[in-house]
Amino acid sequence: MNAQEFVYMVQAGMPAMEAIRSATINAAKRLRIDDRLGTAKKGKLADIVAV
């Protein structure tokens, strides 16, 4: 159901990349864990889904 939130955000006018950032780097920064999560960089934890 979380994926549907992206659809709603884009339908409401949010650019698609900003919707993705809201669940990745922006969320990690808000939680103060962006040193470990939020971007795909060496030394960070990541789950990558290619579409």
C-alpha positions in Angstrom: 0.0 0.0 0.0 3.0 2.3 0.5 3.7 2.4 -3.2 0.2 3.8 -3.8 1.3 6.9 -1.9 3.7 7.8 -4.7 0.9 7.7 -7.2 -1.2 10.1 -5.0 1.8 12.4 -4.5 2.4 12.6 -8.3 -1.3 13.0 -9.1 -1.4 15.9 -6.6 1.4 17.6 -8.6 4.6 16.5 -6.9 7.4 15.8 -9.4 8.1 12.0 -9.6 11.7 12.4 -8.5 10.7 14.5 -5.5 8.2 11.7 -4.5 11.0 9.2 -4.6 13.3 11.5 -2.5 10.5 11.8 0.1 10.9 8.1 0.9 14.7 7.9 0.6 17.2 10.7 1.3 14.6 13.1 2.8 13.2 10.5 5.2 16.7 9.4 6.2 17.7 13.1 6.9 14.5 13.6 9.0 15.3 10.5 11.0 19.0 11.6 11.3 20.2 8.3 9.8 21.4 9.7 6.5 24.9 8.6 7.4 23.8 5.0 7.0 20.7 5.1 4.8 19.0 7.2 2.1 21.4 7.0 -0.8 23.2 4.3 -2.7 26.8 4.9 -1.7 29.7 2.8 -0.6 29.4 1.9 3.1 25.7 2.5 3.3 22.9 -0.1 3.7 20.7 -0.3 0.6 17.9 -2.2 -1.1 17.9 -1.5 -4.8 14.9 -2.2 -7.0 15.4 -1.7 -10.8 12.3 -1.1 -12.8 
